[in-house]
């Protein structure tokens, strides 16, 4: 978080995803609240909030398409992020 504070006023775009590892390779997956407690994904809630306080920041939701998440899973993640940042 100290690193984020250092650069906070310069951060304008956040490419938002989590990571899953398969056979020593990683793929991008949509952020989702279930990831925060599963001990398999990075905890990103506090980081998302911290980044949301940067002036004029916006988020781009990304994931590797072949992970094929359901529409509801993606939407749950989007709604979760909106709650975190107060939208």
Residue frames as qw, qx, qy, qz and C-alpha x, y, z in Angstrom:
[[0.000, 0.884, 0.468, 0.000, 0.00, 0.00, 0.00],
 [0.324, -0.726, 0.110, 0.596, 2.92, 2.36, 0.59],
 [0.359, -0.029, 0.614, 0.702, 3.91, 1.91, -3.04],
 [0.108, 0.675, 0.656, 0.318, 0.40, 2.86, -4.14],
 [0.217, -0.886, -0.249, 0.325, 0.44, 5.94, -1.92],
 [0.413, -0.438, 0.329, 0.728, 3.69, 7.05, -3.53],
 [0.135, 0.031, 0.653, 0.744, 2.21, 6.98, -7.05],
 [0.184, 0.562, 0.756, -0.280, -1.47, 7.58, -6.24],
 [0.213, 0.739, 0.106, -0.630, -1.76, 11.00, -7.86],
 [0.127, 0.474, -0.643, -0.588, -0.33, 9.60, -11.12],
 [0.211, 0.139, 0.964, 0.081, -2.55, 6.52, -11.38],
 [0.420, 0.234, -0.104, -0.870, -5.33, 7.08, -13.91],
 [0.793, 0.138, -0.399, -0.439, -6.15, 3.62, -15.30],
 [0.444, -0.341, 0.792, -0.243, -6.39, 0.35, -13.39],
 [0.625, 0.162, -0.664, -0.377, -6.54, -2.91, -15.35],
 [0.535, -0.329, 0.552, -0.548, -8.46, -5.03, -12.88],
 [0.848, 0.076, -0.471, -0.230, -8.29, -8.82, -12.73],
 [0.675, -0.542, 0.488, -0.112, -7.16, -11.59, -10.44],
 [0.336, 0.544, -0.751, -0.163, -4.84, -14.47, -11.25],
 [0.931, -0.150, 0.276, -0.188, -5.14, -18.26, -11.34],
 [0.021, -0.617, 0.761, 0.199, -2.19, -20.58, -11.89],
 [0.949, 0.168, 0.190, -0.187, -2.33, -23.71, -14.07],
 [0.911, 0.180, 0.104, 0.355, 0.74, -25.82, -14.86],
 [0.532, -0.380, 0.046, 0.755, 3.11, -23.02, -13.77],
 [0.128, 0.318, 0.377, 0.860, 1.31, -20.52, -16.03],
 [0.081, 0.413, 0.537, -0.732, -1.05, -17.81, -14.96],
 [0.048, 0.514, 0.636, 0.573, -4.31, -16.60, -16.43],
 [0.134, -0.076, 0.215, -0.964, -6.32, -13.51, -15.70],
 [0.179, -0.491, -0.850, -0.066, -9.71, -14.08, -14.12],
 [0.201, -0.713, -0.207, -0.640, -12.42, -11.58, -13.18],
 [0.004, 0.221, -0.638, 0.737, -12.23, -10.18, -9.67],
 [0.614, -0.413, -0.548, -0.391, -14.90, -11.67, -7.41],
 [0.444, -0.655, 0.329, -0.516, -15.72, -11.42, -3.69],
 [0.980, -0.186, -0.004, -0.077, -15.33, -15.19, -3.26],
 [0.721, 0.441, -0.324, 0.424, -11.61, -14.81, -3.99],
 [0.122, -0.758, 0.341, -0.543, -11.00, -12.81, -0.82],
 [0.642, -0.471, 0.479, -0.371, -11.32, -15.80, 1.49],
 [0.972, 0.173, -0.050, -0.149, -10.34, -18.81, -0.61],
 [0.565, -0.618, 0.487, 0.248, -6.55, -18.76, -0.05],
 [0.730, 0.228, 0.517, 0.385, -6.06, -19.35, -3.79],
 [0.346, 0.759, 0.266, 0.484, -6.35, -15.83, -5.15],
 [0.307, 0.140, -0.250, 0.908, -4.86, -12.49, -4.29],
 [0.114, -0.730, -0.571, 0.358, -6.85, -10.38, -1.84],
 [0.310, 0.305, 0.294, 0.851, -7.66, -7.24, -3.80],
 [0.177, -0.823, -0.534, -0.077, -10.47, -5.53, -1.89],
 [0.383, -0.774, -0.077, 0.499, -8.26, -3.09, 0.04],
 [0.399, -0.161, 0.447, 0.784, -6.16, -2.40, -3.05],
 [0.114, 0.578, 0.633, 0.502, -9.26, -1.64, -5.13],
 [0.240, -0.891, -0.368, 0.118, -10.48, 0.78, -2.49],
 [0.453, -0.589, 0.144, 0.654, -7.08, 2.47, -2.22],
 [0.326, 0.077, 0.559, 0.759, -6.81, 2.85, -5.99],
 [0.035, 0.722, 0.633, 0.279, -10.35, 4.22, -6.20],
 [0.269, -0.869, -0.212, 0.356, -9.28, 7.22, -4.14],
 [0.445, -0.140, 0.349, 0.813, -6.80, 8.32, -6.81],
 [0.285, 0.598, 0.104, -0.742, -8.01, 11.44, -8.62],
 [0.577, 0.534, -0.265, -0.559, -9.76, 10.70, -11.93],
 [0.175, -0.262, 0.942, 0.117, -9.01, 6.96, -11.84],
 [0.807, 0.151, -0.041, -0.569, -11.07, 4.49, -13.83],
 [0.557, -0.243, 0.793, -0.031, -11.12, 0.71, -13.86],
 [0.609, 0.350, -0.536, -0.469, -10.93, -1.60, -16.85],
 [0.803, -0.188, 0.507, -0.251, -12.21, -5.07, -16.06],
 [0.464, 0.535, -0.657, -0.260, -10.12, -7.74, -17.76],
 [0.759, -0.238, 0.596, -0.114, -9.85, -11.50, -17.89],
 [0.040, -0.301, 0.844, 0.441, -8.38, -14.09, -20.19],
 [0.654, 0.105, -0.181, -0.727, -11.31, -15.10, -22.42],
 [0.620, 0.097, -0.762, -0.164, -10.64, -18.84, -22.46],
 [0.016, -0.049, 0.804, -0.593, -11.33, -18.97, -18.71],
 [0.336, -0.333, -0.683, -0.556, -14.98, -18.61, -19.81],
 [0.037, 0.149, 0.681, -0.716, -16.52, -17.20, -16.62],
 [0.057, 0.634, 0.763, 0.109, -20.30, -17.07, -16.44],
 [0.022, 0.625, 0.197, 0.755, -22.04, -13.76, -17.01],
 [0.583, -0.754, -0.227, -0.200, -23.38, -13.87, -13.44],
 [0.780, -0.326, -0.102, 0.524, -19.86, -14.41, -12.02],
 [0.394, 0.280, 0.117, 0.867, -18.56, -11.39, -13.96],
 [0.231, -0.690, -0.264, -0.633, -21.54, -9.26, -12.94],
 [0.714, -0.644, -0.256, 0.103, -21.14, -10.24, -9.28],
 [0.665, -0.145, -0.031, 0.732, -17.53, -9.07, -9.45],
 [0.147, 0.466, 0.211, 0.847, -18.51, -5.79, -11.10],
 [0.461, -0.738, -0.300, -0.391, -21.20, -5.15, -8.48],
 [0.770, -0.470, -0.207, 0.379, -18.73, -5.99, -5.70],
 [0.493, 0.081, 0.039, 0.865, -16.23, -3.46, -7.04],
 [0.107, -0.619, -0.279, -0.726, -18.97, -0.84, -7.32],
 [0.642, -0.709, -0.287, -0.062, -19.80, -1.40, -3.63],
 [0.730, -0.263, -0.112, 0.621, -16.13, -1.09, -2.65],
 [0.338, 0.127, 0.124, 0.924, -15.65, 2.19, -4.48],
 [0.072, 0.488, 0.493, -0.717, -19.02, 3.60, -3.45],
 [0.176, 0.064, -0.493, -0.849, -20.75, 3.81, -6.81]]
